[in-house]
Amino acid sequence: MMILWLAAVAPFLTASTLTNAFTLPPSDLCTHRYQSTRRVNSQSLSAVKTTLTNETTWRLRLLLNDLTTTRGKKLEGQLFVVEGHFVEEEGYEPPQGLFKPTKDSNEDEGISLEISNSYWKLSEDPNDPKDGLWVWGLFKEPLYPFMLLQIETKELKLSSSQQDGNDNVGDSIPPLKLYAQISHIRNDEVGVELKTANLNVRILEQIQLPGASVDLYEEERIGQVSFQPL
């Protein structure tokens, strides 16, 4: 049928018309290949989602204010950077685990902070505990709007460039125990999102009662922590 059709319309077609009917110009071929490649690449990138596992490296930026060194010096606006993975411990609900550092940060990004201990746990509002809606089967997976993060650091010796005068030689930042309540979102397109949150320290206050004493902790804000998946 194709041969008969071509024979019928041949008198009305030029050679160039026949050629263009069955071929694409080189420029169009290149554009077609580029668009196909771009679609494949965009699909590959969209398939990578951030997680709270070893598959995702996170960069934590801790901006601390009003830090007091072991020699009593006040440090303002000190930036610390830590990179690592959120490692989940199996068998717990809600999910929880450790933050495991992977490497020292670049000095241009901030001072590297060595972590001695850490703990994280996904949570509902800790000030309003209740059974989540996931218990009733309304969602595919548990929805926890918060991550509770605790980070303990080792003593950090200040370099000569960070010390001010001979009186501060040998100065350091004492070990810190930091707490944060972070907004935790599960995005269908990008995966886990962790929002910037306040960093707090806990101040111990002992109250003496007849025949006993009670330890009370009050949280005091000393900075912020932000999260960047790499």
C-alpha positions in Angstrom: 0.0 0.0 0.0 2.9 2.4 0.8 4.4 1.8 -2.7 1.1 2.5 -4.4 0.6 5.7 -2.4 4.1 6.9 -3.3 3.5 6.2 -7.0 0.3 8.2 -6.9 1.7 11.3 -5.2 5.2 11.2 -6.7 4.4 13.8 -9.4 3.5 16.3 -6.8 6.5 15.8 -4.6 10.0 17.0 -5.1 13.1 15.1 -4.0 13.7 17.4 -1.1 10.1 16.9 0.1 10.5 13.1 0.1 13.8 13.4 2.0 12.4 15.6 4.7 9.4 13.4 5.1 11.5 10.5 6.4 14.5 12.2 8.0 15.3 14.7 10.7 17.8 17.5 10.3 21.0 16.9 12.3 20.1 19.8 14.6 16.7 18.3 15.4 18.4 14.9 16.1 20.8 16.5 18.5 18.0 18.4 20.3 16.0 15.1 20.6 18.9 13.3 22.1 19.6 16.2 24.5 16.0 16.3 25.6 15.9 12.5 26.1 19.2 12.6 28.1 17.9 15.5 30.2 14.7 13.7 31.0 16.7 10.6 32.1 19.1 12.7 34.3 16.2 14.6 35.9 14.5 11.3 36.7 17.7 9.9 38.2 18.2 13.0 40.4 14.5 13.0 41.5 14.9 9.3 42.6 17.5 10.2 45.2 15.8 11.1 48.5 17.3 12.3 51.8 17.0 9.8 54.6 17.9 9.3 58.3 20.3 6.5 57.3 23.9 5.9 56.1 22.7 6.8 52.6 22.5 10.5 53.4 25.4 12.6 54.8 24.2 15.7 56.7 26.1 18.9 57.5 25.2 20.4 60.8 26.0 24.1 61.4 25.9 25.1 65.0 25.9 28.9 65.6 26.6 29.4 69.3 26.3 32.7 71.2 27.5 33.8 74.6 29.9 30.9 75.1 32.1 31.1 78.1 35.6 29.5 77.9 37.4 27.7 80.7 39.2 31.0 81.4 36.1 33.1 81.5 36.3 34.7 78.1 33.0 35.3 76.2 32.7 34.1 72.6 29.9 35.5 70.4 28.7 34.1 67.1 31.0 31.1 67.0 30.2 28.8 64.1 30.9 25.0 64.4 30.4 22.5 61.6 29.9 18.7 61.9 29.2 16.2 59.1 27.8 12.7 59.6 24.9 10.3 59.3 21.8 9.7 61.4 22.1 6.0 62.2 18.8 4.4 63.3 18.8 1.7 65.9 16.6 -1.2 64.9 13.7 -2.4 66.9 12.4 0.9 68.3 9.2 2.8 67.7 9.3 5.8 67.4 12.6 5.6 65.3 15.7 6.7 67.2 19.4 6.3 67.1 22.8 8.1 67.0 24.4 10.8 64.9 27.7 9.5 63.7 30.3 12.0 62.5 32.2 11.1 59.3 34.9 13.7 58.9 36.3 17.0 60.1 34.9 20.1 58.5 36.7 22.6 56.2 38.1 25.5 58.3 36.5 27.9 55.9 33.1 26.5 56.8 33.6 26.7 60.6 35.4 25.2 63.5 35.2 21.4 63.7 33.5 20.2 66.8 34.2 16.7 68.1 31.2 14.8 69.4 31.5 12.5 72.3 27.9 11.3 72.4 24.7 11.8 70.6 21.1 10.7 70.6 18.1 11.5 68.4 14.4 10.4 68.5 11.4 11.2 66.3 8.6 12.4 68.4 5.2 14.0 68.5 4.9 17.3 70.4 6.7 16.4 73.7 4.6 19.1 75.4 1.4 17.5 74.2 2.0 13.7 74.2 -0.8 11.6 72.6 -1.3 8.6 70.4 -0.5 9.5 66.8 -3.1 9.2 64.0 -0.9 6.5 62.4 -2.1 4.2 65.2 -5.5 4.2 63.6 -4.2 3.3 60.2 -4.8 6.8 58.7 -1.3 7.0 57.2 1.1 4.7 55.4 3.8 5.3 58.0 4.1 7.0 61.4 4.1 10.8 61.2 6.3 12.4 63.7 6.5 16.2 63.3 9.6 16.6 65.6 13.1 15.2 66.1 14.5 15.5 69.6 18.3 15.8 69.3 20.9 15.7 72.0 24.6 16.3 71.3 27.5 16.1 73.8 30.9 17.5 72.7 34.4 17.1 73.9 36.5 20.0 75.2 37.8 22.1 72.3 41.3 23.6 72.6 41.3 27.1 71.1 44.0 27.8 68.5 46.4 30.8 68.9 44.4 32.8 66.4 41.2 32.3 68.4 42.9 33.4 71.7 43.1 37.0 72.7 46.4 37.9 74.5 48.8 35.9 76.7 46.2 35.6 79.4 44.1 33.3 77.3 46.9 30.9 76.2 45.7 27.4 76.8 42.1 28.5 76.8 39.4 26.1 75.6 35.7 25.6 75.2 34.4 23.2 77.9 32.4 20.1 77.0 28.8 21.0 76.1 25.5 19.2 76.2 23.2 20.6 73.6 19.5 20.0 73.0 17.2 20.8 70.1 13.6 20.2 69.1 13.6 20.2 65.3 10.7 20.3 62.8 10.8 17.0 60.9 9.0 16.7 57.6 8.7 13.7 55.1 8.5 15.2 51.7 7.3 12.8 48.9 9.7 14.4 46.4 12.9 15.1 48.3 12.6 12.9 51.4 13.4 14.0 54.9 13.6 17.7 55.7 15.0 19.0 59.0 14.4 22.7 59.7 16.6 25.2 61.5 16.0 25.0 65.3 17.1 26.6 68.5 20.0 25.1 70.5 19.6 24.9 74.2 21.6 23.9 77.3 20.0 22.7 80.5 20.7 24.5 83.7 20.5 22.4 86.8 18.7 23.8 89.8 18.5 21.8 93.1 15.6 22.4 95.3 15.9 21.4 98.9 12.8 19.8 100.4 12.4 18.5 104.0 14.5 15.3 104.0 15.2 15.3 100.2 16.4 17.3 97.3 14.9 17.6 93.8 16.8 18.3 90.6 15.1 20.6 88.2 16.3 21.4 84.7 15.6 24.7 82.9 16.6 25.0 79.2 18.4 28.1 78.1 18.9 29.1 74.5 22.4 29.6 73.3 22.2 29.4 69.5 20.8 27.7 66.5 21.4 24.5 64.5 20.7 24.1 60.7 20.8 21.0 58.5 22.0 20.5 55.0 21.9 17.1 53.2 25.0 16.6 51.0 
